[in-house]
Amino acid sequence: MVVRHSEPFIIGKVRHWFRKISLTTVYRDSEKMLKPSFKESGQCFPLKGNSGFVQIRLRTTIILEAITLEHVDKAVGYNRSNAPKNCRVYGWHQGHDADIGVETGKMFLLAEFSYDLEKSNAQTFNVLDLVGSSLVDTVRLDFTSNHGSPSHTCIYWLQVHGHEPTSVSMLATQS
């Protein structure tokens, strides 16, 4: 579930309505990036400008292994300059699984990568080795640039890959 994000790119009258509401409001179309886009141009969550972020709470606590970021395929999208380019992914345990006894709120870098338009439209990036067994229930994708669009950056599909901890003893060692 998307819990926070930078300002969405909205065209038309809705833009003015959105600015009047709280900065903590999650725009309804943000969930698009958590579902397959089926390679349809425009079926993304657009964020204003060439930098921004999205923060996602996972259904359960996991050991994160990789992140996949997908943009529209070059055979379908005529202008792909709005693809994120330089990205960092952070993770932490926010504590919505109250019964597992893990330290909450300590954010750490999981991955740093550049999305390459010349490669596959779905690119998977492994987490850094030094965080190999850290437990997370919240992830944040920060992008500091895109491939040239000054107006907006589109996220078509963001996936997190990992597995649930297998034992209570593993959870206890993380606290």
C-alpha positions in Angstrom: 0.0 0.0 0.0 1.3 3.5 -0.9 1.5 5.6 2.3 3.4 8.7 1.0 4.7 10.2 -2.2 6.0 13.4 -3.6 3.6 15.7 -5.5 1.8 13.9 -8.3 1.7 15.3 -11.8 -1.9 16.1 -12.5 -3.2 17.9 -15.5 -6.3 20.1 -15.4 -8.7 21.3 -12.7 -7.9 18.5 -10.4 -4.4 19.9 -9.8 -5.8 22.9 -8.0 -8.0 20.7 -5.8 -5.0 18.5 -4.8 -2.9 21.4 -3.6 -5.7 22.4 -1.2 -5.5 19.1 0.7 -2.9 17.9 3.2 0.6 16.9 2.1 0.1 13.6 3.8 -2.8 12.7 1.5 -2.1 9.8 -0.9 -3.3 10.3 -4.4 -5.8 7.6 -5.5 -3.9 6.8 -8.7 -0.7 6.0 -6.8 -1.7 2.3 -6.5 -1.3 2.0 -10.3 2.5 1.5 -9.7 1.9 -1.6 -7.6 0.1 -3.5 -10.4 1.3 -4.6 -13.8 0.9 -2.0 -16.5 0.5 -4.6 -19.3 2.9 -2.5 -21.4 0.3 0.2 -22.0 1.7 3.7 -22.4 0.3 6.1 -19.9 -0.7 3.5 -17.3 1.6 4.8 -14.7 1.8 6.9 -11.6 3.2 10.3 -12.7 5.1 12.4 -10.1 5.8 16.1 -10.7 9.3 17.1 -11.8 12.4 15.0 -12.3 13.0 13.9 -8.7 10.7 12.6 -6.0 9.8 9.6 -3.9 7.2 6.9 -3.2 6.9 5.1 0.2 5.2 1.7 0.4 4.1 -0.3 3.4 4.3 -4.1 2.7 1.6 -6.5 3.8 4.0 -8.2 6.1 7.6 -8.1 7.4 10.1 -9.6 4.9 13.8 -10.1 4.2 14.2 -8.0 1.1 16.2 -9.5 -1.7 15.6 -7.3 -4.8 13.7 -4.5 -6.3 12.2 -4.4 -9.9 11.4 -1.2 -11.6 9.5 -1.3 -14.8 8.9 1.4 -17.4 6.9 1.3 -20.7 8.6 -0.8 -23.4 10.4 1.1 -26.1 8.2 -0.6 -28.7 5.1 1.0 -27.2 6.3 4.3 -25.6 7.2 7.1 -28.1 8.8 9.3 -25.4 10.5 7.6 -22.5 12.3 10.6 -21.1 10.0 10.4 -18.1 11.5 7.1 -16.8 13.3 7.4 -13.4 17.1 7.3 -13.8 19.2 7.5 -10.7 17.4 5.8 -7.8 18.0 4.8 -4.2 15.8 2.4 -2.2 15.6 2.5 1.6 13.9 0.2 3.9 13.0 0.0 7.6 10.7 -1.7 10.0 7.9 0.7 10.9 6.3 -1.7 13.3 2.8 -2.6 12.0 3.6 -6.2 13.0 3.5 -5.4 16.7 4.1 -9.0 17.8 7.6 -9.7 16.4 9.9 -7.6 18.6 12.0 -5.9 15.9 13.6 -2.4 16.4 11.4 0.1 14.5 12.1 3.2 12.6 15.8 2.7 11.6 16.0 3.5 7.9 18.9 2.0 5.9 19.9 2.0 2.2 18.9 -1.2 0.4 19.9 -0.5 -3.2 21.3 2.3 -5.4 21.0 2.0 -9.1 20.5 3.6 -12.5 17.6 2.6 -14.6 19.0 2.1 -18.2 16.6 2.8 -21.1 18.7 0.6 -23.4 18.1 -2.5 -21.3 14.9 -4.4 -20.7 11.9 -2.4 -19.6 11.7 -4.4 -16.4 15.0 -4.2 -14.5 15.8 -6.0 -11.2 18.4 -4.8 -8.8 19.6 -6.8 -5.8 19.8 -5.3 -2.4 23.3 -4.4 -1.0 25.1 -7.3 0.6 25.5 -5.6 4.0 21.8 -5.6 4.5 21.2 -9.2 3.5 19.1 -10.3 6.4 17.5 -7.1 7.6 13.8 -7.1 8.2 11.6 -4.5 6.5 7.9 -3.7 6.3 8.3 -0.3 4.6 10.3 0.7 1.5 11.0 4.0 -0.1 12.1 4.6 -3.7 13.8 8.0 -4.1 14.7 9.1 -7.6 17.0 12.1 -8.1 16.8 12.3 -11.8 14.9 11.0 -14.8 15.9 10.6 -18.5 15.2 14.2 -19.5 11.6 15.2 -18.8 11.4 18.4 -16.8 7.7 18.1 -16.1 7.2 14.6 -14.7 8.5 11.2 -13.9 6.4 8.0 -14.4 6.6 4.9 -12.4 4.9 2.0 -14.2 5.5 -0.9 -11.9 7.5 -1.2 -8.7 8.0 -4.6 -7.2 9.8 -5.8 -4.1 11.1 -9.3 -3.9 11.9 -11.1 -0.7 10.7 -13.8 1.7 9.2 -13.9 5.2 11.5 -14.8 8.0 11.3 -18.6 8.7 11.6 -18.6 12.5 10.9 -16.6 15.6 14.6 -16.9 16.6 15.6 -15.0 13.4 13.2 -12.2 14.4 14.6 -12.1 17.9 18.1 -11.6 16.6 17.1 -8.5 14.6 15.9 -6.6 17.7 
